[in-house]
């Protein structure tokens, strides 16, 4: 009798468990509105997160082969749509850009910015106004003209000299490239650079590097999809917020000092904004505050500090990561490096310094830079978007405030579009006449699409060209003798970096 009761209680327990699981499943299905794009179901509360593993960008690429170029899924409790392939990305981000213009709540950045900044702000008149201001200031600074040569040459010369001081010894290039990329942003933003051993600048860089590490870690990916995590007592999150606030204080001091200096100049000449081109981005920002053509923009010094924090986090990371990947591929592909050297010697020579004016005359160098973007894909899912309203894509209904990922990794590594996609081959971007094949360039998405694409694209393209030309004019890069070749497999994360490697920079006049 006792045994029967135990069996009956066990059966009832299993039945209750089955009913509970079914109820959760039906509730889960209820929160997935009808008309969504196809995709894996996942588990209630956690979605497909457990199945993505350490390389979610690769897992999502595999899932797109089953569910198509427009796919929906749950990452934690968050509904996400993943766009794969150029057609789907153009359809959404370009042709229906107004619907895909917002940013989702990026919890860590929101805790820091508190509604300010450009990277996380909802798209509207103010964001549009700031983008217009930035584009206009970039244009007046001549970021695609020889004026940029003069702006960046002090930093480029300092980097070349620092590399030269290593005397061809094996060196991990990461720290030096990060310092130089940050200094390059300082030059663009404030018209000044810091000595590499400046204590305050070194502290600033440490904080910046800490932010990169947490942002690119699995914890950073989880905070994106499970926002409540940022409110847990996790030391890494608290440290990141503290580091961001330190950087904001650093930037506020520079902005306030320049504002006072500009106000003093305005008192002597009220028309300063009209007769003189800005000397740097901050000058352009400050001189437009209060001007009649800045419609609908109530701008404060605090806004500018937050915008420049975005500039440092986005600009330093992208340039530094790009240059690390470039040095790795130049080191492991000496034949590509030799072709770049030959073109550089033929077009520029060694008697003068390279200029942005040389870029159109160097198709192989341009192809090499594009191939680094493609094969590294160091921002494999881009910066996420959020739908501003209900939108129809390919007959599917995507709800308002849905997070949207663009699978840059899929776009750049699709074997149907690229022959041997994992191989480094700059010649894939050249036509039969040795010129850049513009149709191939349109298959890339290194800078995003639509109204939230990278506003600093021209500056980024010009600056990495100058970095590459300056370094290759002086040096030949090779792996240290007697060690295995460096790995080309990325360290996974939100942003992809090469695994640590060392390189020898040999002066070309000693070859």
KELONU-329896 format. One line per field, with one value per residue (C-alpha): residue in three letters; x, y, z. Coordinates in pm, whole numbers, padded with zeros to 5 digits. Layout:
N
rest c(ALA / ...) .
u c(X / ...) .
v c(Y / ...) .
w c(Z / ...) .
This chain:
511
rest c(UNK / UNK / UNK / UNK / UNK / UNK / UNK / UNK / UNK / UNK / UNK / UNK / UNK / UNK / UNK / UNK / UNK / UNK / UNK / UNK / UNK / UNK / UNK / UNK / UNK / UNK / UNK / UNK / UNK / UNK / UNK / UNK / UNK / UNK / UNK / UNK / UNK / UNK / UNK / UNK / UNK / UNK / UNK / UNK / UNK / UNK / UNK / UNK / UNK / UNK / UNK / UNK / UNK / UNK / UNK / UNK / UNK / UNK / UNK / UNK / UNK / UNK / UNK / UNK / UNK / UNK / UNK / UNK / UNK / UNK / UNK / UNK / UNK / UNK / UNK / UNK / UNK / UNK / UNK / UNK / UNK / UNK / UNK / UNK / UNK / UNK / UNK / UNK / UNK / UNK / UNK / UNK / UNK / UNK / UNK / UNK / UNK / UNK / UNK / UNK / UNK / UNK / UNK / UNK / UNK / UNK / UNK / UNK / UNK / UNK / UNK / UNK / UNK / UNK / UNK / UNK / UNK / UNK / UNK / UNK / UNK / UNK / UNK / UNK / UNK / UNK / UNK / UNK / UNK / UNK / UNK / UNK / UNK / UNK / UNK / UNK / UNK / UNK / UNK / UNK / UNK / UNK / UNK / UNK / UNK / UNK / UNK / UNK / UNK / UNK / UNK / UNK / UNK / UNK / UNK / UNK / UNK / UNK / UNK / UNK / UNK / UNK / UNK / UNK / UNK / UNK / UNK / UNK / UNK / UNK / UNK / UNK / UNK / UNK / UNK / UNK / UNK / UNK / UNK / UNK / UNK / UNK / UNK / UNK / UNK / UNK / UNK / UNK / UNK / UNK / UNK / UNK / UNK / UNK / UNK / UNK / UNK / UNK / UNK / UNK / UNK / UNK / UNK / UNK / UNK / UNK / UNK / UNK / UNK / UNK / UNK / UNK / UNK / UNK / UNK / UNK / UNK / UNK / UNK / UNK / UNK / UNK / UNK / UNK / UNK / UNK / UNK / UNK / UNK / UNK / UNK / UNK / UNK / UNK / UNK / UNK / UNK / UNK / UNK / UNK / UNK / UNK / UNK / UNK / UNK / UNK / UNK / UNK / UNK / UNK / UNK / UNK / UNK / UNK / UNK / UNK / UNK / UNK / UNK / UNK / UNK / UNK / UNK / UNK / UNK / UNK / UNK / UNK / UNK / UNK / UNK / UNK / UNK / UNK / UNK / UNK / UNK / UNK / UNK / UNK / UNK / UNK / UNK / UNK / UNK / UNK / UNK / UNK / UNK / UNK / UNK / UNK / UNK / UNK / UNK / UNK / UNK / UNK / UNK / UNK / UNK / UNK / UNK / UNK / UNK / UNK / UNK / UNK / UNK / UNK / UNK / UNK / UNK / UNK / UNK / UNK / UNK / UNK / UNK / UNK / UNK / UNK / UNK / UNK / UNK / UNK / UNK / UNK / UNK / UNK / UNK / UNK / UNK / UNK / UNK / UNK / UNK / UNK / UNK / UNK / UNK / UNK / UNK / UNK / UNK / UNK / UNK / UNK / UNK / UNK / UNK / UNK / UNK / UNK / UNK / UNK / UNK / UNK / UNK / UNK / UNK / UNK / UNK / UNK / UNK / UNK / UNK / UNK / UNK / UNK / UNK / UNK / UNK / UNK / UNK / UNK / UNK / UNK / UNK / UNK / UNK / UNK / UNK / UNK / UNK / UNK / UNK / UNK / UNK / UNK / UNK / UNK / UNK / UNK / UNK / UNK / UNK / UNK / UNK / UNK / UNK / UNK / UNK / UNK / UNK / UNK / UNK / UNK / UNK / UNK / UNK / UNK / UNK / UNK / UNK / UNK / UNK / UNK / UNK / UNK / UNK / UNK / UNK / UNK / UNK / UNK / UNK / UNK / UNK / UNK / UNK / UNK / UNK / UNK / UNK / UNK / UNK / UNK / UNK / UNK / UNK / UNK / UNK / UNK / UNK / UNK / UNK / UNK / UNK / UNK / UNK / UNK / UNK / UNK / UNK / UNK / UNK / UNK / UNK / UNK / UNK / UNK / UNK / UNK / UNK / UNK / UNK / UNK / UNK / UNK / UNK / UNK / UNK / UNK / UNK / UNK / UNK / UNK / UNK / UNK / UNK / UNK / UNK / UNK / UNK / UNK / UNK / UNK / UNK / UNK / UNK / UNK / UNK / UNK / UNK / UNK / UNK / UNK / UNK / UNK / UNK / UNK / UNK / UNK / UNK / UNK / UNK / UNK / UNK / UNK / UNK) .
u c(00000 / 00283 / 00461 / 00147 / 00119 / 00484 / 00431 / 00113 / 00286 / 00578 / 00339 / 00155 / 00484 / 00594 / 00254 / 00280 / 00629 / 00502 / 00213 / 00451 / 00694 / 00412 / 00270 / 00609 / 00647 / 00303 / 00373 / 00705 / 00529 / 00277 / 00551 / 00670 / 00424 / 00293 / 00465 / 00821 / 01100 / 01182 / 01443 / 01535 / 01290 / 01540 / 01459 / 01223 / 01408 / 01747 / 01666 / 01952 / 02231 / 02359 / 02394 / 02597 / 02916 / 03224 / 03189 / 02826 / 02904 / 02999 / 02699 / 02462 / 02619 / 02547 / 02187 / 02130 / 02200 / 01890 / 01660 / 01762 / 01895 / 01632 / 01615 / 01460 / 01561 / 01583 / 01907 / 01808 / 01469 / 01555 / 01394 / 01662 / 01651 / 01971 / 02036 / 02275 / 02391 / 02415 / 02064 / 01890 / 02114 / 02052 / 01679 / 01661 / 01939 / 01936 / 01595 / 01410 / 01671 / 01415 / 01281 / 01628 / 01775 / 01751 / 01992 / 01886 / 01948 / 02322 / 02315 / 02677 / 02696 / 02356 / 02471 / 02760 / 02598 / 02261 / 02093 / 02390 / 02635 / 02584 / 02653 / 02354 / 02112 / 01778 / 01773 / 01599 / 01657 / 01932 / 02131 / 02081 / 02199 / 02512 / 02594 / 02554 / 02779 / 03042 / 03036 / 03066 / 03357 / 03535 / 03493 / 03630 / 03923 / 04003 / 04014 / 04036 / 04290 / 04659 / 04555 / 04522 / 04888 / 04995 / 04754 / 04870 / 05239 / 05366 / 05194 / 05297 / 05658 / 05650 / 05520 / 05787 / 06059 / 05927 / 05925 / 06278 / 06398 / 06312 / 06608 / 06437 / 06387 / 06074 / 05797 / 05426 / 05282 / 04950 / 05044 / 05229 / 04952 / 04688 / 04882 / 04932 / 04566 / 04452 / 04697 / 04568 / 04216 / 04355 / 04512 / 04185 / 03970 / 04187 / 04471 / 04730 / 04912 / 05066 / 05412 / 05391 / 05526 / 05290 / 05152 / 04799 / 04774 / 04900 / 04632 / 04369 / 04483 / 04467 / 04106 / 04029 / 04186 / 03985 / 03665 / 03763 / 03831 / 03497 / 03307 / 03464 / 03425 / 03144 / 03018 / 02988 / 02780 / 02556 / 02489 / 02371 / 02107 / 02031 / 02039 / 01963 / 02317 / 02460 / 02281 / 02441 / 02736 / 02997 / 03332 / 03418 / 03102 / 03163 / 03523 / 03408 / 03164 / 03436 / 03682 / 03429 / 03365 / 03741 / 03766 / 03472 / 03649 / 03963 / 03761 / 03553 / 03870 / 03991 / 03648 / 03605 / 03955 / 03902 / 03557 / 03700 / 03974 / 03722 / 03495 / 03791 / 03858 / 03490 / 03489 / 03758 / 03604 / 03236 / 03258 / 03529 / 03305 / 03266 / 03615 / 03830 / 03820 / 03819 / 04156 / 04013 / 03681 / 03643 / 03694 / 03424 / 03183 / 03238 / 03203 / 02866 / 02709 / 02445 / 02467 / 02139 / 02209 / 02225 / 01848 / 01688 / 02019 / 02060 / 02423 / 02631 / 02994 / 02873 / 02719 / 03050 / 03245 / 03008 / 03032 / 03410 / 03403 / 03220 / 03483 / 03767 / 03605 / 03498 / 03794 / 04079 / 03936 / 03874 / 04209 / 04416 / 04248 / 04279 / 04653 / 04714 / 04542 / 04726 / 05069 / 04979 / 04879 / 05177 / 05406 / 05252 / 05218 / 05557 / 05455 / 05172 / 05409 / 05660 / 05394 / 05292 / 05659 / 05707 / 05402 / 05499 / 05853 / 05724 / 05455 / 05603 / 05967 / 06172 / 06276 / 05939 / 05666 / 05342 / 05029 / 04658 / 04691 / 04888 / 04600 / 04414 / 04740 / 04804 / 04541 / 04729 / 04760 / 04387 / 04311 / 04534 / 04352 / 04010 / 04122 / 04231 / 03880 / 03720 / 03927 / 03949 / 03587 / 03685 / 03334 / 03156 / 02800 / 02842 / 02686 / 02329 / 02030 / 01674 / 01359 / 01191 / 00850 / 00682 / 00839 / 00792 / 01101 / 01061 / 00700 / 00795 / 00671 / 00938 / 00793 / 00889 / 01194 / 01339 / 01717 / 01878 / 02222 / 02398 / 02606 / 02919 / 03102 / 02859 / 02880 / 03262 / 03307 / 03030 / 03199 / 02934 / 03060 / 03430 / 03669 / 03869 / 03714 / 03952 / 04260 / 04431 / 04444 / 04439 / 04430 / 04065 / 03982 / 04169 / 04038 / 04228 / 04396 / 04527 / 04279 / 04042 / 03723 / 03454 / 03187 / 03386 / 03412 / 03032 / 03026 / 03196 / 03041 / 03329 / 03160 / 02791 / 02502 / 02221 / 02165 / 02367 / 02674 / 03015 / 03025 / 03407 / 03454 / 03661 / 03891 / 03932 / 04016 / 04264 / 04432 / 04486 / 04628 / 04877 / 04965 / 05031 / 05229 / 05448 / 05530 / 05597 / 05809 / 06053 / 06020 / 05994 / 05796 / 05873 / 05823 / 06105 / 06352 / 06312 / 05952 / 05634 / 05435 / 05170 / 04812 / 04559 / 04270 / 04096 / 04043 / 03661 / 03449 / 03221 / 03532 / 03785 / 04156 / 04456 / 04605 / 04921 / 05210 / 05550 / 05698 / 06040 / 06042 / 06356 / 06465 / 06444 / 06770 / 06942 / 06792) .
v c(00000 / 00237 / 00146 / 00228 / 00568 / 00643 / 00549 / 00757 / 01060 / 01021 / 01006 / 01315 / 01500 / 01414 / 01519 / 01854 / 01903 / 01829 / 02074 / 02339 / 02294 / 02303 / 02619 / 02789 / 02684 / 02819 / 03141 / 03166 / 03120 / 03386 / 03645 / 03570 / 03772 / 03625 / 03701 / 03685 / 03560 / 03191 / 03087 / 02839 / 02818 / 02808 / 02761 / 02974 / 03258 / 03191 / 03140 / 03007 / 03152 / 02809 / 02686 / 02982 / 02886 / 03111 / 03225 / 03340 / 03510 / 03170 / 02995 / 03257 / 03214 / 02840 / 02902 / 03140 / 02852 / 02682 / 02979 / 03230 / 03584 / 03728 / 03519 / 03570 / 03417 / 03487 / 03578 / 03551 / 03724 / 03957 / 03916 / 03955 / 03963 / 03870 / 04002 / 03802 / 03883 / 04211 / 04196 / 04165 / 04430 / 04677 / 04608 / 04685 / 04928 / 05137 / 05112 / 05117 / 05301 / 05510 / 05192 / 05059 / 05383 / 05335 / 05171 / 04913 / 04976 / 04911 / 04874 / 04950 / 05256 / 05379 / 05374 / 05598 / 05827 / 05870 / 05976 / 06160 / 06046 / 05951 / 05579 / 05473 / 05758 / 05706 / 05851 / 06187 / 06553 / 06596 / 06290 / 06387 / 06740 / 06614 / 06379 / 06671 / 06885 / 06609 / 06550 / 06923 / 06956 / 06655 / 06817 / 07153 / 06972 / 06818 / 06455 / 06335 / 06599 / 06676 / 06889 / 06560 / 06487 / 06787 / 06704 / 06344 / 06355 / 06437 / 06125 / 05905 / 06022 / 05947 / 05595 / 05526 / 05651 / 05433 / 05126 / 05214 / 05225 / 04856 / 04781 / 04496 / 04295 / 04078 / 04298 / 04261 / 04554 / 04576 / 04832 / 05067 / 05061 / 05127 / 05427 / 05565 / 05515 / 05699 / 05979 / 06000 / 06052 / 06317 / 06495 / 06485 / 06582 / 06835 / 06923 / 06789 / 06467 / 06334 / 06192 / 05814 / 05821 / 06096 / 05964 / 06105 / 05979 / 05635 / 05620 / 05726 / 05447 / 05185 / 05280 / 05271 / 04926 / 04796 / 04913 / 04733 / 04411 / 04400 / 04508 / 04231 / 03960 / 03704 / 03915 / 04212 / 04003 / 03883 / 04237 / 04325 / 04051 / 04023 / 04390 / 04312 / 04175 / 04529 / 04580 / 04273 / 04326 / 04220 / 04386 / 04397 / 04597 / 04837 / 04886 / 04958 / 05226 / 05378 / 05377 / 05548 / 05817 / 05874 / 05920 / 06161 / 06372 / 06374 / 06490 / 06745 / 06921 / 06957 / 07071 / 07329 / 07470 / 07509 / 07663 / 07936 / 08006 / 08026 / 08261 / 08490 / 08494 / 08556 / 08863 / 09012 / 08884 / 08774 / 08645 / 08388 / 08097 / 08248 / 08350 / 08063 / 07687 / 07478 / 07357 / 07027 / 06858 / 07022 / 07364 / 07285 / 07167 / 07462 / 07727 / 07588 / 07599 / 07870 / 07931 / 07970 / 07689 / 07430 / 07388 / 07204 / 07131 / 07246 / 07152 / 07173 / 07107 / 06790 / 06666 / 06722 / 06526 / 06228 / 06247 / 06247 / 05945 / 05766 / 05893 / 05750 / 05415 / 05362 / 05525 / 05384 / 05032 / 05023 / 05169 / 04974 / 04642 / 04703 / 04775 / 04469 / 04246 / 04418 / 04362 / 03999 / 03938 / 04130 / 03921 / 03589 / 03681 / 03822 / 03805 / 04054 / 04276 / 04267 / 04381 / 04667 / 04770 / 04765 / 04985 / 05224 / 05263 / 05319 / 05575 / 05753 / 05650 / 05698 / 06061 / 06210 / 06117 / 05952 / 06167 / 06096 / 06218 / 05899 / 05672 / 05679 / 05586 / 05278 / 05016 / 04726 / 04910 / 04988 / 04623 / 04511 / 04737 / 04614 / 04253 / 04315 / 04448 / 04146 / 03861 / 03995 / 04117 / 04232 / 04364 / 04047 / 04151 / 04527 / 04768 / 04648 / 04848 / 04861 / 04901 / 05238 / 05099 / 04787 / 04707 / 04452 / 04282 / 04009 / 03964 / 03913 / 04145 / 04275 / 04441 / 04782 / 04789 / 04463 / 04432 / 04381 / 04233 / 04259 / 03946 / 04111 / 03783 / 03600 / 03876 / 03864 / 03487 / 03348 / 03086 / 03147 / 03506 / 03470 / 03205 / 03059 / 03311 / 03233 / 03303 / 03644 / 03750 / 04124 / 04047 / 03941 / 04315 / 04389 / 04358 / 04222 / 04563 / 04571 / 04840 / 04825 / 04636 / 04865 / 04592 / 04382 / 04675 / 04696 / 04346 / 04475 / 04633 / 04754 / 05085 / 04997 / 05099 / 05352 / 05649 / 05501 / 05413 / 05530 / 05909 / 05905 / 05666 / 05903 / 05986 / 05616 / 05520 / 05805 / 05750 / 05374 / 05436 / 05684 / 05450 / 05167 / 05378 / 05537 / 05202 / 05016 / 05299 / 05255 / 04888 / 04528 / 04318 / 03953 / 03687 / 03625 / 03355 / 03008 / 03042 / 02891 / 03125 / 03327 / 03201 / 03355 / 03236 / 03523 / 03566 / 03553 / 03826 / 04113 / 04257 / 04015 / 04059 / 03852 / 03617 / 03772 / 03767 / 03927 / 04090 / 04220 / 04557 / 04565 / 04896 / 04868 / 05057 / 04767 / 04491) .
w c(00000 / 00092 / -00230 / -00434 / -00265 / -00347 / -00711 / -00728 / -00572 / -00815 / -01109 / -00989 / -00946 / -01299 / -01432 / -01252 / -01392 / -01742 / -01699 / -01563 / -01851 / -02106 / -01944 / -01957 / -02321 / -02416 / -02225 / -02407 / -02740 / -02642 / -02611 / -02964 / -03174 / -03501 / -03829 / -03697 / -03924 / -03874 / -03623 / -03350 / -03059 / -02773 / -02405 / -02195 / -02028 / -02186 / -02553 / -02766 / -02550 / -02432 / -02790 / -02918 / -02737 / -02719 / -03083 / -03125 / -03458 / -03606 / -03449 / -03591 / -03935 / -03919 / -03804 / -04096 / -04335 / -04194 / -04127 / -04393 / -04424 / -04189 / -03872 / -03527 / -03195 / -02825 / -02651 / -02287 / -02265 / -02556 / -02897 / -03164 / -03543 / -03726 / -04078 / -04296 / -04647 / -04833 / -04978 / -04640 / -04481 / -04763 / -04756 / -04385 / -04300 / -04618 / -04786 / -04453 / -04251 / -04060 / -03900 / -03810 / -03678 / -03301 / -03059 / -02803 / -02437 / -02395 / -02016 / -01928 / -02153 / -02037 / -01676 / -01778 / -02034 / -01860 / -02183 / -02334 / -02598 / -02961 / -02964 / -02752 / -02818 / -02988 / -03336 / -03364 / -03453 / -03194 / -03303 / -03668 / -03587 / -03414 / -03702 / -03944 / -03723 / -03708 / -04083 / -04149 / -03907 / -04059 / -04400 / -04279 / -04117 / -04456 / -04336 / -04697 / -04806 / -04745 / -04448 / -04259 / -04336 / -04133 / -03852 / -03805 / -03901 / -03549 / -03413 / -03707 / -03671 / -03296 / -03364 / -03628 / -03392 / -03108 / -03333 / -03447 / -03085 / -03052 / -03277 / -03461 / -03141 / -03096 / -02957 / -02891 / -03091 / -02905 / -02636 / -02872 / -03134 / -02870 / -02735 / -03085 / -03185 / -02870 / -02938 / -03294 / -03155 / -02918 / -03216 / -03410 / -03111 / -02927 / -03164 / -02921 / -02849 / -02529 / -02471 / -02453 / -02095 / -01971 / -01638 / -01677 / -02034 / -01931 / -01661 / -01914 / -02148 / -01872 / -01803 / -02175 / -02213 / -01916 / -02087 / -02408 / -02221 / -02038 / -02351 / -02556 / -02292 / -02256 / -01964 / -02199 / -02440 / -02156 / -02029 / -02379 / -02377 / -02005 / -01892 / -01527 / -01491 / -01470 / -01137 / -00977 / -00738 / -00997 / -00945 / -01318 / -01391 / -01103 / -01219 / -01575 / -01462 / -01243 / -01535 / -01764 / -01503 / -01469 / -01846 / -01843 / -01578 / -01796 / -02098 / -01903 / -01789 / -02150 / -02277 / -01999 / -02047 / -02423 / -02372 / -02149 / -02403 / -02688 / -02492 / -02437 / -02812 / -02887 / -02668 / -02892 / -03219 / -03211 / -03572 / -03507 / -03614 / -03959 / -04065 / -03949 / -04011 / -03692 / -03570 / -03442 / -03362 / -03022 / -03177 / -03432 / -03160 / -02929 / -03199 / -03310 / -02963 / -02963 / -03338 / -03524 / -03770 / -03492 / -03493 / -03206 / -03036 / -02679 / -02627 / -02311 / -02227 / -02057 / -02384 / -02561 / -02296 / -02341 / -02721 / -02702 / -02471 / -02755 / -02998 / -02788 / -02719 / -03082 / -03259 / -03052 / -03055 / -03429 / -03538 / -03283 / -03362 / -03734 / -03711 / -03493 / -03748 / -04033 / -03879 / -03813 / -04177 / -04317 / -04096 / -04195 / -04566 / -04676 / -05043 / -04978 / -04781 / -05067 / -05318 / -05087 / -05052 / -05430 / -05490 / -05210 / -05346 / -05699 / -05613 / -05308 / -05289 / -04975 / -05019 / -04912 / -04666 / -04782 / -04825 / -04845 / -05207 / -05279 / -05184 / -05520 / -05697 / -05481 / -05567 / -05408 / -05078 / -05087 / -05165 / -04877 / -04631 / -04748 / -04717 / -04356 / -04287 / -04454 / -04316 / -03959 / -03926 / -03577 / -03507 / -03624 / -03535 / -03568 / -03321 / -03262 / -03384 / -03254 / -03460 / -03411 / -03514 / -03652 / -03988 / -04265 / -04410 / -04673 / -04563 / -04197 / -03922 / -03686 / -03373 / -03244 / -03012 / -03145 / -03124 / -03466 / -03537 / -03874 / -03926 / -04064 / -04010 / -04239 / -04501 / -04507 / -04475 / -04699 / -04923 / -05190 / -05223 / -05147 / -05274 / -04984 / -04743 / -04455 / -04666 / -04673 / -05038 / -05123 / -05495 / -05464 / -05460 / -05786 / -06139 / -06440 / -06488 / -06131 / -06026 / -05730 / -05815 / -05676 / -05703 / -05455 / -05214 / -05207 / -05057 / -04742 / -04436 / -04223 / -04136 / -04116 / -04339 / -04333 / -04106 / -03816 / -04022 / -03899 / -03923 / -03916 / -04208 / -04425 / -04136 / -04049 / -04407 / -04450 / -04113 / -04151 / -04497 / -04352 / -04064 / -04308 / -04553 / -04283 / -04121 / -04446 / -04587 / -04296 / -04193 / -04303 / -04053 / -03985 / -03720 / -03472 / -03570 / -03422 / -03301 / -03447 / -03675 / -03492 / -03483 / -03720 / -03502 / -03325 / -02954 / -02944 / -02793 / -02891 / -03061 / -03207 / -03143 / -03253 / -03002 / -02853 / -03100 / -03141 / -03448 / -03551 / -03728 / -03946 / -04095 / -04473 / -04523 / -04339 / -04556) .
